[in-house]
Amino acid sequence: MFDPQQIRTHFPIFSHRPELIYLDNAATTQKPISVIRAISDFYEKENTNVHRGIYEMAASTSQKYEEVRQKTADFIGAAKKEEIVFTSGTTASINLVAQSFLIPRLETGDEVVISMMEHHVNLIPWQQACKLKGAKLVVAPINKAGELDLKIFKSLLSERTKLVAVTHVSNTLGTINPIGEILEMAHKRDIPVLVDGAQSAAHFDIDVEAWDVDFFVFSGHKMYGPTGVGILYGKEEHFTKMLPVHFGGNAIREVRFEETVFALPPRCFEPGTPNIAGVIGFGQAIDFVSSFDKKGVKYHLQRLTELATEKLQKVKGVKIVGTAKNKSPVISFTLGNVHPHDVATFLGAENIAVRAGHHCTQPLMDFYKIPGTSRISFAIYNTMEEVERMAIVIKEIQRFFNGR
C-alpha cells in the first residue's frame, strides 16, 4: 500500500521543518536521505576527479560515475549509455542541442515548431537560433483548456521544418501532451523531435527507444535528485554528427597547436570537471524513484490533484487555468482580483509553499490575458491532509480580501 507518511520519513527536511507543507514540486523536489548521504559520502570518503587518475580511488570514482550513466540509460530506456550526456540541467541540455545540432543545419527560410505552452527554456534557444540563421519560429496554438489541437499541429509541419520541440508535461498547466502522436506526425516527414521531460521523468514511464524520440531532456533536481545535474539523451546517429560547442579538458583525444581531435560522444560534450558528487547523488535518486510502484504513485498523485481541484472549485473567485482532460499533478489558479504573489505570501505565512508568477511561460500568460497564477504541484510525500489545510487557508485569503 502506498503510504505518503512513511515516504516522508525518507526526507530529512520534514523532520527539521515538521510544519512545512511543500507544494512547489514542479519547481524542485525535496531530497531523500539516500541522495544526501551519497553526496556527503563522496566528499568525505573518496573525493577525486573522473577520467583522469589511475590510482584506486580515482578509478573507483570514474567507475561509479559511469555506472550512473548506464543506470540513467536503463531508467529511460536508452539503447546504450553512450546516448546519455550529463549536463548542468534541462536548460544546458536544450541549449546544447540548439547550438550543436540545430544551428549548423538551419538555413534561411527554415522553421522550428514549438507549442504555446513551452517553458522559456524550450522557447528562447530555438527563437535565438532562428534569429541567427534567418529562420522562423512556428508556435502551435492551444485551446482554452490548455490542449494542443493536433490537426493544426500537423498542418504546421512541412519540408521547411527542421525540428519539433515540445514539452511532455506543461509546468504551468499540467497538460500531458500526446508525445506518441506528435512523434509519429513529425517522423513521417523525417523531422527530428526534442521532448522536454523535466516535469515527467520523476513519475512517468519513459521509454525513449520505444518512442523513437530523437532527444529527451530532464533535470535531476525535479526527481528527488541534486541540483546542477541534467540529462540529455540523444540518438547515437545524431550525436556522432554533432560537434562540441564547449571546449576544454576531458573531451579530447589529442591536442596540437594546429588541430584538436575530440573524444567520441558522450565525452566530447562533457568538457572540464563535471558535477561528480551530483551525478553520484542522482544515481541514488534513480534508485529511490525506481523503488516505488508507478501505478501506486500515479494513483496517489491523481487523488491529490482531484481533491485539490474539488476544494479549489468551491472557493469563490477561484479560476483554474489549465483544464486538460489528461493532466499531471499541477494546478494553476487565480483568485479573483487577488494578485498571485499575495496568495503565495499569505500561504507562505502558514508554512504552505507554492509558486506564484508567470512560471517561465510569459507568452502563455499573455494567451490567458493574466499576469500570472498561483501554482500548486504535488509529489509522493504530499498528503490529503495537506490539501485540506491548503484549501482552508485559500478560503481565508478570499475572505480577507473580499470581506465575505
C-alpha positions in Angstrom: 0.0 0.0 0.0 1.2 3.5 -0.9 1.9 5.4 2.3 3.0 9.0 2.0 3.5 9.3 5.7 6.1 6.5 5.6 7.7 8.0 2.5 8.1 11.3 4.4 10.5 9.6 6.8 13.0 9.4 3.9 13.1 13.2 3.7 15.1 15.0 6.5 13.6 18.4 5.7 10.3 17.3 7.1 11.9 16.4 10.5 13.7 19.7 10.5 10.5 21.6 9.4 7.6 19.5 10.6 5.2 22.3 9.9 6.1 22.6 6.2 3.5 21.9 3.6 5.6 21.8 0.4 3.5 22.2 -2.7 6.2 23.6 -5.1 7.4 20.4 -6.5 7.2 21.5 -10.2 10.0 24.0 -9.3 12.1 21.4 -7.4 11.6 18.4 -5.2 12.9 17.6 -1.8 15.8 15.2 -1.4 15.7 11.8 0.4 18.4 10.9 2.8 19.9 8.3 0.4 20.7 11.1 -2.1 22.1 13.4 0.6 24.3 10.7 2.1 25.7 9.7 -1.3 26.8 13.3 -2.0 28.2 13.7 1.5 30.0 10.3 1.4 31.7 11.2 -1.9 33.2 14.4 -0.5 34.1 12.8 2.9 35.5 9.4 1.7 36.5 9.4 -2.0 36.8 12.9 -3.5 38.7 12.6 -6.7 38.2 13.7 -10.3 36.9 11.4 -13.0 38.5 10.0 -16.2 42.0 11.2 -15.1 43.7 9.4 -12.3 44.7 5.8 -12.4 45.1 5.2 -8.7 42.5 3.1 -7.0 40.3 5.9 -5.5 40.2 7.8 -8.8 39.4 4.7 -10.8 36.6 3.9 -8.3 35.1 7.3 -8.7 35.2 7.1 -12.5 33.6 3.7 -12.4 30.8 4.9 -10.1 30.2 8.0 -12.4 29.9 5.8 -15.5 27.7 3.3 -13.7 25.2 6.2 -13.2 25.3 6.8 -16.9 24.3 3.2 -17.5 21.7 3.5 -14.8 20.3 6.6 -16.5 20.1 4.8 -19.9 18.3 1.9 -18.3 15.9 4.3 -16.5 14.7 6.0 -19.6 15.0 3.0 -22.0 18.0 4.2 -24.0 19.8 1.5 -26.1 23.3 2.3 -24.7 24.9 4.5 -22.1 26.8 6.4 -24.9 23.5 8.1 -25.7 23.5 9.8 -22.3 25.2 13.2 -21.8 25.4 14.7 -18.3 24.9 18.5 -18.3 24.1 21.0 -15.6 20.3 20.8 -16.2 17.5 20.8 -18.7 18.5 24.3 -19.7 22.0 23.3 -20.6 20.7 20.2 -22.4 18.4 22.1 -24.7 21.0 24.8 -25.4 23.5 22.1 -26.4 21.1 20.7 -28.9 20.3 24.2 -30.2 23.9 25.1 -30.7 25.4 21.8 -31.8 22.6 20.1 -33.6 20.2 22.7 -34.9 22.2 25.8 -35.8 24.6 24.0 -38.2 21.6 22.6 -40.1 19.4 25.7 -40.1 19.1 27.9 -43.1 17.2 31.0 -44.1 13.5 30.2 -44.6 13.6 27.0 -42.4 11.2 26.6 -39.5 11.2 25.2 -35.9 7.9 24.2 -34.4 7.1 24.5 -30.7 3.9 24.8 -28.7 2.3 27.8 -27.0 2.7 26.1 -23.6 6.5 25.8 -23.6 8.7 26.8 -20.7 11.1 29.7 -21.7 14.0 27.2 -21.9 12.2 25.3 -24.6 11.5 28.5 -26.5 14.3 31.0 -26.2 17.2 28.8 -27.6 15.1 28.0 -30.7 14.0 31.6 -31.0 17.6 32.8 -30.9 18.7 30.1 -33.3 16.0 31.2 -35.8 17.0 34.9 -35.5 20.7 34.0 -36.0 20.0 32.0 -39.2 17.0 33.8 -40.7 14.6 31.0 -39.9 11.1 31.1 -38.4 9.8 30.0 -35.0 6.3 28.5 -35.6 4.1 28.3 -32.5 1.4 25.6 -32.4 -1.7 27.0 -30.7 -3.7 25.5 -27.7 -7.3 25.7 -26.7 -8.6 27.4 -23.5 -8.3 24.1 -21.7 -4.6 24.1 -22.4 -4.6 21.3 -25.0 -2.8 21.1 -28.4 -5.0 20.9 -31.5 -3.3 18.0 -33.2 -4.9 18.8 -36.6 -3.4 22.3 -36.6 -0.1 21.0 -35.2 0.1 18.5 -38.1 -0.7 21.3 -40.6 2.3 23.3 -39.3 4.8 20.6 -40.2 6.4 20.9 -43.7 9.6 20.3 -45.6 10.9 23.5 -44.1 10.5 22.2 -40.5 14.0 21.3 -39.2 13.0 20.5 -35.6 10.0 20.0 -33.3 10.5 20.8 -29.7 7.7 20.1 -27.3 7.1 19.6 -23.6 5.9 16.2 -22.3 4.1 17.9 -19.4 3.4 21.6 -19.0 4.9 23.0 -15.9 2.2 25.6 -15.7 -1.0 23.9 -17.0 -0.2 20.3 -16.1 -1.2 19.3 -19.6 0.2 15.9 -20.6 0.9 16.1 -24.3 0.3 13.1 -26.7 4.0 12.6 -27.4 3.5 9.4 -29.3 1.2 11.1 -31.9 3.5 14.1 -32.2 6.5 11.9 -32.8 4.6 9.9 -35.4 3.5 13.1 -37.3 7.0 14.5 -37.3 8.8 11.4 -38.2 6.6 10.8 -41.2 8.3 13.9 -42.6 11.7 12.9 -41.2 11.6 15.8 -38.7 13.6 15.2 -35.5 11.9 15.8 -32.2 13.1 17.0 -28.9 10.9 16.3 -25.8 11.3 18.3 -22.6 10.8 15.7 -19.9 11.6 18.0 -16.9 8.1 17.6 -15.4 7.6 13.9 -16.4 10.8 12.0 -15.6 10.0 11.6 -11.9 6.6 10.0 -12.1 6.0 8.8 -15.7 7.2 5.7 -17.6 9.8 6.9 -20.0 11.0 4.7 -22.9 13.0 6.8 -25.4 13.8 3.9 -27.7 10.2 2.6 -27.9 9.1 6.2 -28.6 11.8 6.6 -31.2 12.4 10.1 -29.8 15.5 12.0 -31.1 16.3 14.0 -28.0 14.9 13.8 -24.5 16.0 16.2 -21.7 15.3 16.4 -18.0 16.8 17.5 -14.7 17.9 15.6 -11.6 16.5 18.1 -9.1 12.9 17.7 -10.2 13.1 13.9 -9.5 14.4 14.0 -5.9 18.0 14.3 -7.0 20.5 17.2 -6.6 20.6 20.5 -8.4 23.2 21.0 -11.1 22.6 17.7 -12.9 20.9 17.4 -16.2 20.4 14.7 -18.7 20.5 14.9 -22.5 19.5 11.7 -24.3 20.2 11.7 -28.0 20.2 9.1 -30.7 23.7 7.9 -31.5 23.1 8.8 -35.1 22.7 12.4 -34.1 25.5 12.6 -31.5 28.1 11.2 -34.0 27.3 14.1 -36.4 27.3 16.9 -33.8 30.4 18.9 -32.9 31.1 20.1 -29.4 30.4 23.7 -28.7 32.1 23.9 -25.3 35.8 23.1 -25.2 38.3 22.0 -22.6 39.9 19.1 -20.9 38.4 15.6 -20.7 36.6 16.0 -24.0 39.6 15.4 -26.3 41.6 12.6 -27.8 44.6 14.6 -29.0 45.6 18.2 -29.0 48.1 20.0 -31.2 48.5 23.7 -31.6 47.3 23.3 -35.2 44.4 20.9 -34.5 42.3 19.1 -31.9 40.8 15.6 -32.2 37.8 15.3 -30.0 36.7 12.3 -28.0 33.7 10.2 -29.1 30.3 11.1 -27.7 29.3 11.5 -24.9 32.7 12.5 -23.6 33.2 15.3 -26.3 30.1 17.1 -24.9 31.3 17.0 -21.3 34.5 19.2 -21.0 36.0 20.1 -17.7 35.3 18.7 -14.3 31.7 17.6 -14.1 29.4 17.7 -11.1 30.7 14.3 -9.9 29.0 14.3 -6.5 25.8 15.4 -8.1 25.8 12.6 -10.7 26.5 10.1 -7.9 23.7 11.5 -5.9 21.4 11.4 -9.0 22.2 7.7 -9.3 20.6 7.3 -5.8 17.6 9.4 -6.9 17.0 6.9 -9.7 17.2 4.0 -7.3 14.8 5.8 -5.0 12.2 6.6 -7.7 12.5 3.1 -9.1 11.7 1.6 -5.7 8.1 2.7 -6.0 5.3 1.1 -7.9 4.4 3.6 -10.7 0.8 2.7 -10.6 0.7 3.4 -6.9 2.4 6.8 -7.4 0.1 7.7 -10.2 -3.0 6.9 -8.2 -1.8 8.8 -5.2 -0.9 11.9 -7.2 -4.2 11.7 -9.1 -6.2 11.6 -5.8 -4.3 14.6 -4.5 -5.0 16.5 -7.8 -8.7 15.6 -7.8 -9.2 16.6 -4.2 -7.3 19.9 -4.6 -9.4 20.7 -7.8 -12.6 19.9 -5.9 -11.7 22.0 -3.0 -10.5 25.0 -5.1 -13.6 25.0 -7.2 -15.7 25.6 -4.1 -13.8 28.8 -3.2 -15.5 31.9 -4.6 -13.4 33.6 -7.2 -11.0 30.7 -7.9 -10.4 30.0 -11.6 -8.3 27.0 -12.5 -6.0 27.8 -15.5 -5.4 24.6 -17.5 -8.2 22.0 -17.5 -6.9 19.5 -20.0 -8.5 16.0 -19.8 -5.1 14.5 -19.4 -3.3 16.2 -16.6 -0.4 15.8 -14.3 -0.4 16.8 -10.6 0.0 20.6 -11.3 -2.8 23.1 -10.7 -2.5 26.8 -11.6 -5.2 29.1 -10.5 -6.2 32.7 -10.0 -8.3 34.1 -7.1 -10.5 36.9 -8.3 -8.5 40.2 -8.2 -6.1 39.0 -5.6 -2.5 39.1 -7.0 -0.9 35.6 -7.2 2.0 37.0 -5.1 -0.4 37.9 -2.4 -1.9 34.5 -2.4 1.6 32.9 -2.2 2.6 35.3 0.6 -0.4 34.5 2.7 0.0 30.8 2.1 3.7 31.1 3.0 2.8 32.7 6.3 1.0 29.5 7.1 4.1 27.4 6.1 2.5 26.4 2.8 5.0 26.7 -0.1 3.6 27.4 -3.5 4.8 29.1 -6.6 3.4 32.4 -7.9 4.1 34.3 -11.1 4.4 33.5 -14.8 6.3 30.3 -14.2 8.7 31.0 -17.1 5.8 30.9 -19.5 5.1 34.6 -20.2 3.6 34.0 -23.7 1.2 31.5 -22.2 0.1 34.1 -19.6 -0.5 36.5 -22.5 -2.7 34.0 -24.1 -4.9 33.7 -21.0 -4.7 37.5 -20.5 -3.4 37.3 -17.0 -0.2 38.4 -15.3 0.4 35.1 -13.6 -1.1 32.4 -11.4 -0.6 30.7 -8.1 0.6 27.1 -8.7 0.4 24.0 -6.5 2.2 20.9 -7.6 2.4 17.6 -5.8 5.0 14.9 -5.1 4.9 11.4 -3.5 5.3 12.8 0.1 2.3 15.1 0.0 -0.9 14.1 1.9 -4.6 14.6 1.6 -4.4 16.4 5.0 -2.1 19.0 3.4 -4.6 19.6 0.6 -7.4 20.1 3.1 -5.2 22.6 5.0 -4.2 24.5 1.8 -7.9 24.8 0.8 -8.8 26.2 4.2 -6.2 28.9 4.0 -7.2 29.9 0.5 -10.7 30.4 1.7 -9.4 32.6 4.5 -7.4 34.6 1.9 -10.6 35.1 -0.2 -12.5 36.3 2.9 -9.6 38.7 3.9 -9.5 40.4 0.5 -13.3 40.4 -0.1 -14.8 40.6 3.3 -17.0 37.6 2.9 
